[in-house]
Amino acid sequence: MAKLRASAKYGLIHYNFPGYSMEDFLSYAQSTGFSYVEIQVGDIWKKDEPLDNAKSNASDLRRAMDAHGLKVSALAAGNDFVQLEPKPVKAEAERMQKVCDLAQILGTKTIRTEGGRPKDSVPQDRWVEAISTCLTECVEFAEPLEFRLAVDNHGLVTNDADRQVAIFEKVGSKSVGANMDTMNYRWFGHDVETVNRFYDLIAPYTLHTHMKDGFGSREKYVCMPLGEGELDLKRAIKALKRAGYDDVWCVEYEGREDPATGYRKGLEYLRKQA
């Protein structure tokens, strides 16, 4: 079985840490043994806030990360690429360019990119067209600067690896790939056998990961620490290693247990795979 390298990069997402300040969170990440953190754009750029303020916030956070010996694995963009009309497509691309500016300050070239939200104006049979159109607009500035747009299998639009691959093939750029969230395919409603097929299919396109485990789908979904759910995480790791993935293994935990415990268990599980 393919294993992680002893020098594997371990990270966690800044998510589900109620009551923690950013300083508390960074201290936890450092003391627990993580070396990378995924940051949400909302951590540094509040709604309606000027971009200059966000750049200042990004600089402050970068200094705090450096002080804790941490690096940013990815910046989550919070975009909505389910757009067909030229004006919103252009607006999304312009916003993404600003997100990339912030990522540059944070020291990462990886943007965790959403597919977007379903809407009446964009029928499902045009989702691939809509998302790929927005991504193609972004590639014009992302590719020359070597940014990587990792489209997450998140929500109701991109939680299907066949659809993700169709998007990637339509865009046709090395700057566009996937964030593999190991649980989200199952959360959406796919059975475990299909989830395993999706791991194999999406692994060659994967630029970033969310290692997550649990049971069930939708209202029956329960998140568990890595290795305690129904997913074949070793299958996912094997697929990624076979595809040559050698980037950050980012733990995500949104279960009922204390998140400090859930994330620590996730790191311990990944280390056992090394």
N, C-alpha and C positions, 0 to 999 in steps of 0.2 A: 504494500500500500504506500502511495506517495505521502510523504510527511513534510511538514514545514521545516524550513532550514533553522538551524540553531540560532542564526542571526535574523530571524524573521522580525518584521516590524509590527508592533502591536499598538493599536489605537482604540479610542472609544469616542462616541459621539456626545457632544454636549446636549443632552436630552434626558428628561426624566430625572432631574436632580432637584426636587422641590426643597426650598429652604436653603439652598447652597448659593452663595455669591459666586461670581466668576473666580475670585481668588480661592474660595473654598474648593471649588471644582478643580482648579489647576493643582492645588496642593494635594487633593485626593489622587488625581491622575499620576502625579509624580511619585507620591509615597507608595502607591499600589504597584507601580512598576510599568505603567504605560509610558510610551515615548511619543505618541502622536495623538492629536485631538482633532475631531471634525467640528468645525464651527458653523453655526447657523448665521445667515446674513442678518437676521433680526437681532443677533447679539451685538452687532456693531452699527447697523443702519436701521433706525426706527422709521416707521411710516411717516412720510412727509418731511423727514429731516433732510437738510441740505447734504449733498454728497461730501462737501468739505468737512462737515462734522463727522461723517462716517469714516473718512480717511484718517482723521485725528484719532477716532476711537480704535481704528485698526492698528494704528501705530502704537497706541498705548497697550493694546492687547498683545501685539508682537513683542513688546518689551517685557511684559509679564510672562509670556510663554518662554522667552529666552531665559528669564530669571529662574524658571522652573525646569530648564533643560528639555522643553517640549517643542515639538514642531506641529504645524497644521497639516493634516493629511488631505483635507478637502474643505472647501467652503460651499455650503448648501445655498443654492440661489433662490429658491422659493418662486420660481418662474411659472408661467402658464403659456405653454406653446400650442394649446388647442385653439389655433387662430387661423383664419383663412383670408380675412380682409387685409389689404396692404398696410393700412394705418396701424392696426394693432400688432401686426407682424413686425413692422419697423420699430414700434415702441418697445416690444419685447427684446428685440435685438439690441437696441440702444441701452436698455436697462442691463442686459447681460454684459455688455461691454464695460459698464460701470462696476458691475459685480467682479469682473475680471481685474479691474484696476485695484479693487479692495483686496482681492486674493493675492495680487502681486505684493502688496504691502505686507500681508500676513506670511508671505513666503511659500505659497503653494501655487501650482499650476493646474490643480484638479478642481473642477466645479461639479458638485453633485447637482444634477439637473433634473427637474421634474418633467414629466410629459405634459401634464396640465389637468384641467378639470373638464368634465363633460359639460356640454352646453347645447341648448336647442339649435343654435346657429351653425353648429358643426356636427353633422351626422356621424355616427360611428364608422361608417364605411369610408370616411374621409379623414379619420384621425391620423393615419400614417402620412397622408399628404400634408396635413396641417403642421404636424410636429416636424417633419422633415424640411418643410419650407422655412420654418423658424430657425432650425439648426443650420440650414444652408446659409442663411443670412449671417449667423454667428460665426460660421467657419471662416468667413472673409477676414475677420480680425483675429480669431482664435488660432487658426493654423499657423500663420506667420510668427506668432508669439509663443507657439508651442503650448497653448492651453489645451486641456483635455476636458471635454464635456461628457460626464458620466451620467447617462440617463437612467434614473432609478426605476425599478419595478415597484412603483408606489401608487396607492390610490386605485382608481377604477379604470384608468386609461392604459397604462403601460405595464400592467401586472400580467403580461403574457409574453413569454420570450419569443414566440414566433412573430408577434407584432413588433417587438423591439428590433429583432434582426431585420425585418422588412424596412424599418426606419433607417437602420444603419446602412443597409445596402443601397437605399435610395439616396442617402446623403453622400456616401462614398468618400469619407474623409477619415484619416487616421486620428483626427482630433475628436472624433465622436465614438463613444462606446457606451458601456453599461456600468452602473453600480449594481452589483449582485447583492440583493437583500435575500438571505436564505429563507426567511419566513414569509415574506410578503406574498409570494406565489401561492403558498398554502392558505394564508389569510384570505386571499381573494376568493378561494373556493376550489382550486385545483387539488386533485388527490395527490398523495405522496408519490405515486408512480410517475405522474405527469411532472411534478416538481423535480424529481430526479432527472427526467429527460431535459427539463429546462436548464438545470445546472450544466449538463453536458453541452447544450446548445449555446448558452450565453457565455460560458467560460472564455472562449477565445476573444470575446469582445470586452471582457471585464477590465475596467480601469481602477475600480475602487470597490470595497466590499462593506456590507453590513452583516456581520455574523450574528444571527438571531435564531432562537429556537422557541418551540411552543407546541400547542395542540389546537386543532380545530380551525374553523373559519368564521369570519364575520362576528356575529353576536356570541358565538360559542368559543371564540379565540381566547386563549390564555397564553401569555408569554411566560417562558421558563428560562432559567439560566442555561447556557450552552451545554448540550449533552443530556439534558433532563427532559427534553420534549420528544416529539415523534419524528423529527426530521433526521435524515441520513446526512449529517454534517460531514462525516468522513467522505461521503460520495462527492459533496460539494468541494471539499479541499482537494480531493484527488483530481477532479475535473479541472480545477484552477491550476494546480501544479502541472498537470499534463499539458495545459495550454500555455505554460510559461509565466503564469502570474507570479510576480515577486514584489508586490507593493504592500500597502498596509492592510493588515487584517483588523478591521475595525469592529469592535463589539458594540452591539446595541441591546439594551435591556429595558423593557417597559412593563415588567411584571409586578406582582403584588408584594414581593419581598423588598426589603430595603434596597434601593438601587446601589448603594455602596457595596452590599453583599452580592447582588446580582452581577454587577460588572466585574467584581473581583473573581467570582466563580468563572465568568467567561474567559478572563485572562488565564486562569489556572487551566481551564480546559484546552485552550489553544496551545499553551506551553507543553501540555502532555502530548500534543501531536507532533512536536518538534523532534 
